[in-house]
Amino acid sequence: MKIRLVRPTEQLKEQAINFRQEFFDNHEMVINGSELLDKTDQYEDWLKAVAANTSIETVNVNWVVTDTFFAVDEKDQIIGIIDLRHTLNDFLKNLGNCGYSVRPSERRKGYATEMLRLLLPIAKDAGMKELHLSVERDNEASIKTILRNGGEHERSFEFEGKQADIFKISLQTPIQ
């Protein structure tokens, strides 16, 4: 399995729209880690917002600096999406530093684990010391992804009536 993380571009528009539609066709209206790709009608508007949010000078006043990446395979097909929030504000304290989603047709192949693994050196290069990731207790696949990347349970909380946990991944130790 060879994937790489790439920033969204205009050239990926058609693939991104198809990626989003696959979630909707699977009755999934939320795409975690997509910086609202699931809520934005126009790809160009989303792309502009994603680009603006990468810099402290241009980030939306209601957001934090965030890097968003598509995970693409050897054929340059979009497999997933992952974001990296450089800091946490009050709203994000229970959501964590990153979210991710793998398209429904590509799940259970290890892509989420690899996406998160590829994000860790990017976070470290951005000066981050650790990542905090939240996950609902019934999301066993995501819990395994986090644990495989060195996640350690930090605390529990309730989110929208569901039990959830925050895991921490330290970026202080060498990344494998």
N, C-alpha and C positions, 0 to 999 in steps of 0.2 A: 504494500500500500504506500504509494508515494503521493503526498499532497503538499501543497504549499499555500501560504497565506498571501493574498494580494489585496491591495486596496481597490475599492469599487471604482470603475471607470465608465465612461460613456459607451465604450466598446462592449461592455458586459450587460448593457441594458436589456436586450431580449432574453438572455439567459436569466438575469435577475428577476424579470417579470415571470418567467416560467417557473423559477425556483419558488417564488412567492405563491404562485397559483397552485403548485403542488400541495402546499400546506392547506390552502383554502379547500381544495378538492378533497383533502383528507379530513375536513371539518375541524381544522386547527386554525383559529383566527389570530393566535399570538405566535410570533416568531421571536423567541428569546435571542438577545444579542444583536438584533437587527437595527437598532437605533430607529425604530418606527417604520421600517420598510413595510410592515404589515398594516400600517395606518395611513400611508402616504399614497395618494392616487397617481401622482406624476413622478416617475423615476428621476427626472432632471431636478425636481425640487428636493427629493431625498438626497441625491448626490451632492447638491449644493450645501445642504445642511450637514451632511457627513464630513465634507471637506472643511467647512467652517468650524466644526467642533473639534478639529485636531489641533487648534492653536488657542492659546490663552487670549490672544488679541481679538479673535473672531468667534469664539465659542458663544453659543446662545446663552443669554443671562440666566436661563432656568436650567442649564446643563452644567456638566463639568467637562474638562478636556477629555475627549474620547477618541480612540482609534478604532476603526471598524474594518474588518477584513472578511473577504470571501475565502473559503477554503476551496481550492480547485485541484482536480486530479491531473494525471498525466496528459489527458486529452483536453485540458483547460475547461472542463465542465465544472460548474459550481456544485459542490457537495454539501457545503455548510456555510455558516456565518458565525462570526465571533467578534465581540467588542472588548475593549480594554478601557475602563474608566480610571483615569490617573489618580483621582481623589474621590472621597465619598462625602457627600453633603448629608443633611438630615434625612432627605427623602431616600437616598441610596444606602443608608447605613444597614438596612435589612435586605438590600438587593445585591450588594457586593460590587466588586471591581470588574466583573465580567459576566457576560451571558453568552450562550452559544446554542445553536440549533443545527441539526443535520436534517437534510431533506428526507421525508418519509421513506422514499424508495431506497435510501442508502444507509438506513440505520442498522445497528447490530453488526457493524463491520469494523469497529474500532476507530472510526473517524473522529468522534468527539474527543476521545483520549488523545489522539494525535494533534488535533487542533489546539487543545489546551497546552500540550507539551510544546508546540511551536510558539505559543504566545508567551510562555514564561521568559525566554531570553529577551523578548521585546519589552516586557514589563521591567525586567532588570536593567536593561539599557536605558529605560526612561527614568531610572533612579528610584524605582519602587523597591521596598524591602520585603514586602509580602503582598499576597493577594487574598482577599476575602471573597468567598463565593457562597451564595445562598442556594438552597435546594429544598423543595418540599419533600417530606419524608417518604412519600409514595413513589418518588422518582428514582427508582433503584439504579437505572442506567446512568443517570447523572452523578449519583453518589459514587458509583464505581469509577467513573471518569475522574472525579476529584481525588479519590483515594489513590488511584493509580499514578496520579501526578504529585503525590506527597501530601495531600490534604489531611489535616488533623482537625477533629471536631473542636470548635471554639465555644459555641453556645447554641441554645435553642430559642425559638420564638414562635408566635402564632401570626400567620399572614392570611388575611381574608378567610378566617375560620379554619385554616389548615395548619397543622404542625409543620414547622420548617427548621432547618439547621443552618448555621454558618460554619463553614470550614475555612481554615487558614492554610495557605501554601507559603512557606518561607522561601524567599529568593536569596537568602544569605549563603546557603550551601551551594556547591557547584551543581549546575543543572546537567542532567544526563543527556 
